[in-house]
Amino acid sequence: MSDYDFDLFVIGAGSGGVRASRMAAGFGARVAVAEDRYLGGTCVNVGCVPKKLFAYAAHFAEDIVDAAGFGWDITKPEFTWSRLLENKNQEITRLNGIYHNLLTSAGVTLINGRARLKDAHHVVVGDTTYSAERIVIATGGWPFIPEFPGREHVISSNEAFFIEKLPKRTLVVGGGYIAVEFACIFEGLGCESRLLYRGDLFLRGFDMSVREHMAQTLNSKGLELTFNADVERIDKQSDGSLLVSLNNGDTIETDLVLYATGRRPHLEGLGLENTRVTLDKKGFVAVDEHYQTTEPSIYAIGDVTDTLQLTPVALAEGMALARRLYQPEEYVPVDYKDIPTAVFCIPNIATLGLSEEDARAKGHKLRVFESRFRAMRNTLAGRSDQSLMKLVVDKHDDRILGIHMIGPDAGEMLQGLAVAVKAGATKAVFDATLGIHPTAAEEFVTMRTPTRED
């Protein structure tokens, strides 16, 4: 028996922390988890889960309108924000309970409170000090809002899930997937929604076809997009509205400003200065390929490290770390290549592998297949939205390097294709696969002629 209180002490009960602690306990380790906010972390409480519930709610606005084309007469539909909020809260509470049961049933000691590192082997929570042979930092990320006059008048995505009254007008600042998702959610729920981004075009890092197609689609839906401009100051007016002054001289009057300008590692007050743990140039916890920090007894996983900020990535890292430490014969490194992801805007975006631009930058000669079409359900609905499907193929060996899509249920479609790409599927394999007719998904196996070719 070790002289330490615990073999493993995990700081943070988000996706990565819960997975690491549960698996380590299953392998026989004595494990504790400290959490000062909510079980399940960002994803369950102020991220993926409530965001997708809100996205579902927002999408019903289009579904109700579209129903008329299919013979349904839906008169005077009404949306009640407070009911959505209440039902969302009940679901999150249910999930919190599930996480609690998962941890305790696995034999993990759950400690409520903010943990602070005392040294390489001791953690303080409240008035109690715990010793541990190993410590894992899994405290996740936190929204970043820059300093400017009137900053106190804005909210982040954290607060967006608890707005008491839905505003008439909203301004979302940012150009990443969180900004795009919330702009679409507000628009779908009936707000006059506007997106402001300081760059030329939002969704930097995504395939250019996706970025341009999405901008056209959102414009056509009435979502106002403002690029190449940034907030200079915000003033609260006598009626409670906000006057937003931009650096291009324009002003915007709105009722709510949501900042979605990135996230940073949540490390404040953690006590890193009491250890040899160091940060990298971007402010993330520096780790090696085994998630070990510069303090040998301390590890870090998930969004506190410079990795893809995605729930499945944190889960995979937690599982890999637990196996490496306590069941090394089962250890398999995380494969960060070809990780699929989705943006739950309206319509959805899903992407996998390399963009066309990145593939060329890496020296690949390409064949590119693109298809833009009106989905079948949009025909009777009278909706002009077009879906986009794109395959980026290596001209030399026919491998699929990237898949990109905009359209209904894009994420659901791409998950299956991700398995094929992981298995090394070529374009010839796609061509030999029969489609399911009539579906939008069959388009991925029926594109025969390259749109462009190197």
N, C-alpha and C positions, 0 to 999 in steps of 0.2 A: 504494500500500500504506500502510495506517495505521501510525502510530508505536507503537500499542498492541500488546500481545501478542495480544489477542483483540478482535474486534468486539463480542462478547457473552459475558459471564461469568454463568452461571446458578448460583445457590446453592440447591441442593436438587434431587434427582433423583426427585421424586414425579411424580404425573400431570401437573401443570401444567408443571413444570420440564423434564421429558423431552419433552413435546410442543413447547414453545417452542424448545428447543435443536435438536431434530431438524428442525423446519421451517425455522428460521433457517439452519441448516447447508445444508439443501436449496436455500435461496435464495442460497447463495454466501457466507454470513457465516462468519468464523472463530469457532468457538464452543467454550467449555469449560464443563463442569459439575462442581461439587464436591459430594460427598455423603459424610457421615461415618458413616452407618448402613447403609442397605440401599436397593438400587435398586428403584424402584416406589413408594416412600413408604409412607404409612399404609395406603392402599387394598390394595396387594398383600401387605403384610407383617403388619400388625396391624389391619386394617380390613375392608373390603368382602369381599375374596376369602376369607380364612380364616373370617370370620364366617359367610358363606353356606355354606361347606363344613361348618361345625359345625351350622348350621341344618338342612342336609340330613340329617346324622347324627341329629339330635334328632327329626326328623320320622318316621324309620323306626320309632320306637316305636309311633306310631299306626298306621302302615301295616301293621305285623305283626299288631296286634290286629284291624284292619279286615279282613285277609285271610280270617279265619275265615268271615265272612259271605258271601264269594265262593267258598267251597268248599275253601280251602287249609287244611291242617293243619300249622301251623308249631310244632313242639314245642321247648320249652326254649331260646328264643333267648338269646344272651349278647352283651353289649357289652364291648369291650376298649378302654378309653380310650387306652392307650399305642399301640395300632395306629392309631387315628384320628390321634393326634398325629404319629406317624412318617410316615404317608401325607400328612398336611397339610404337614409340613416338606419332604418331597420335592417336592411340587407348588410350594411357594413358591420353593424353590431353582431349580426349572425355570424359573419365571417371572422370577426375578432374572437368570438367564442370557439369557433372551429380551430383557430390557431392556438388558442389557450389549451384546448384539449389535446391537440397534436403534440404540443411540447410536454405537458405534464404526463400524458400517457406514455411518452417515450422515456420518462424518468428524468427529464431536464428540470433543474431548479430554476424557477422563474422569479426574478428579482425586479420589483418596480422601483424605478428611479434612474436618474442620470448618473452614469458611471464616469469616473475620472481615474486616469492612470496615475498611480503613486510612484511606481517604478516598473521595471521590466516584468515583475511577477506579482504585483499587488494592484488591486482595483478597489477604489473607495466608492461606495454608494450610500449616500446619506451619512450616517455616523458609523457605518460598518465597513471594515476593511477585509477584503477577501484575497486569499493567495491562490495563484494558479500557475501550473507548469507552463501553459501556453495561453495566449490571449489573442482573440480575433477582433479586429475593428471592422464593424459592418454597419456603420451609422448612416450610410446612404448620402444622398444629395439634398440640397436646399435651394429654393429659388433665389436667383440673384437679381437685385434691382439696383441700377446705378444711382449715384447721387446727383440730384438736380433740384432746383427750387420747386417746391410743391410735391416732393416725393411722398410725403405723408398722405396724400390724397389717392394714391393708387393701391391696388391689391395685386397679389400674386395668384398663381393657380391654386395654392393652398387654401386661400380664402374664398375662391370662386365657388367651391362646393357648399358654402354655407351662407350665401347671400340671402338675406331675409326677404327681400322683394326684388323681383326681376325688373331691371331698369328698361326704360324705353329705348335709350341709345347707349351703345357700347363702343369702346375703342380698345382694340387689342394691339399691343406693341410687341413686335418680335417677328422673326421670319422662320422659326423652326416649326417642328411638327406640332408642338403644344399650342403655339400661337394660332396656327392654321385650324387646328381642331376646335379651339374655343371660339374663334371667329365664326366658324360654321355652326357650332352649337347655338350661340346667341342668335344668329340669323334665323336658324330653323325654329327657335322658340318664339320668334316674333319680334325680336329687337331690331332696331336699325343698327346694323353691325358694320364696323369698319376695321380694316387691318392696316397698320402702319409699320413699315420696315425701312431701315436706313440703307439697305443695299439695293442693287438693281432689280433683283428678283428673289422671292422667298425660296425656302427649302434648299439652301446651299448644301451641296454634297449629294443631292439626288440627281438622277439622270435628267439632262436638260429637256428631253421630250416630256418628261413628267412635269417638270416645273412650268414649262410654257403651256402645256395642255391644261394644267390645273388652274393657272392664272386666267386663261380664257373661260374655263368652265365657271369659276367663281364670279367673274365679272358678269357673265350672262345670267347668273342667278340673282344679281343685284347686290352682291357683297362688294363694298367699295374698297379698292386696294390702292394704297398710297406708298410708292417706293421712293428711294433716294431722299428720305426726309427723316428727321428725328425730333424727339421732344426737347424743347429748350426750357420750358417751365410750365407749371400747371397752377391755375388760380381757381379757388372755390368762389362761386358767385353767390349773391344774396338768396337766390332761389334754391340753392343746393347743387346746382349743376356745376360742371367743371369746364373751364376754358383752357384749352391746350394750345400753347404757342409753339410753333415748329421753327426749326432753324432755317427754313426757306421763306420765312415771313408769313406763312399761312397760319390760320387759327382754326381749331375744331371745337365745337361745343358739344359736350356729351354728358351722360349721367354716371358713367362708370369707366374707369381706365384699368385694364388688366395688363400687367407686365409679364411677358413670357420671353425674357431675354437671356435664358440659359440658367443652368444650375451649377452649384459649386459643392465640393465635399463638405459635409456637415461635421466639422471638426472643432468648432468653438467650445472651449471649456473642457476638452477631452484630456488635457494634461500631457500632450505629446512632448512638451518641453522637459518633462521628468524622465524621459527615455531617450534612446538614441535613434528613434524613428525620425526619418527625414521626409521632406516633400520634394516632388519634382518641380520642374520649371513652371508647370501649369497649376501648381498648388494641390496636386493629388498626392496621396500617400505613395511613396516609392516602394515598389515590391519587385522581387525577381519572378522568374517563371513559375515558381512554386508558391507565390503569394506571400513570401516571407519578406518582412521589412528589414531595415538596417539594424533593428534590434532583434536578434535571433529568436527570442521567445514570443515575438509579436507578429501576427499576420494581418493582412487586410484583404477584403474581397468586396465586390460590388461597386457601387457608384463612388466610393471614396478613392478608388484607383482609376487610372487612366485607361479605361476599357469601355466597351459599348454600354451605354446606360440603358439596359434592357433587363426586365425581370428574368427572362429565361437565362440570360448570361450570368446574373447573380446566383440563380439556382444552380447552374452547372458548376460555377466556381465553388460554391459551398459544398456541393457533393464531392467534387474533385479533392478539395482540401481535406475533408473528413476521411476520405479513403486513403489519401497519401499518408496522413498522420496515424491512423488507427487500423487500417486494413490495406496496407501497401500492395498486397498481391492482387487487389482489385482495382488499383489506381489506373485511370485513363485520363490523360491530359485533355483539357478543354480545347476543342477545335473551333477557332474563331473565324474560320473561312466560311463564306456562303451562309451567313446567318440571315434568315428572312425577318422582315419587320413590316409593320403596317401603320398607316396613319388613318385614324378614324374620323376623318373629315367627311363631308358629303359632296360628291361620292368618295368612297374609300380609295386610298393609295396602298399598294403593296409592292415591295421591292426585295430583290434577292441578288447577291453577287455584285459584279462590277457594273457601273454605269458605262455608257458608250465612251464618255470622255476619259474615265479612269482606265478603261481597257486599252485605249489607244496610248495613253500616257505610259502604260506598262509595256508597250512595245508590241501588242497584239495586232495582227491584221484581221479585219473583221468582215463578217457578213451580218447585216442588221435587218431584222424583219419587224415591221411595224404594221399594226392594223388599227384603224379607228372606225367605229361603227356605232350605230344606234341600237341599244339593247332591245330585245323583243318587247319587254314590258313597257318600254317607253313609247312604242308605236301607238297603241290604243289610248295611252295616257295623253298623247299629244305633247310629250316632253322631248325637247331637242337635244338633251344631254348625250354626248358621245363617250363611249368607253375607249380606252387606249390599252393596247397590249403590245409588248415589245420583247423581242429576243435578241440578245447580243451574243453572237456565235464566233468562236475562233476559226478563222478561215483555214488554218493549217491542219488542225486535228478534229474539227467539227464539234468541239466541246461547247456546251452552253456556259457562257461566262456570266451572263446576267439576265434576269427576267424582271420586267417592270409592268405594272398595271394600274390603271385608274378605272374604277367602275364598282357597281354593287358587289358586296361580299368579296372584294379583292383579296383580303387577308385569308379568308377561308379557302379560296382557290390556290393561293400560292403555297400554303402549308404542304399540300400534297406534292406540288412540283418541287419543293425544296428537298424532299426525300429523293426524287429522281436526280436532281443536280448533285446531291451529296454522294449518290451512287455512281456519278460520272457519266450521266446520260449525255448523248450527243444529239445534234439536230436530227440525224438519221433515225434515232430511237423515237424522238417526238413524231417524226413523219410516219413511222411505222405503227404508231399508236392510234387506234380508232377513237373518235370522239363520241361523247354522249350528246345525242341530238334530240331536241334543240336546246342547247345551253350556250351561254357565253364562253364557258371554259373550253369548249371544243375548238375555239379559235386558236388556242395555243398549239394544237396538233394539226392544224390545217393551213398554216401560213407556209406557202411553198416558194414564193418568189421574193428574193431580198429587196428591201426598199432601197438600200445602198450597199455598196461593196467596195472594199479597199483593193 
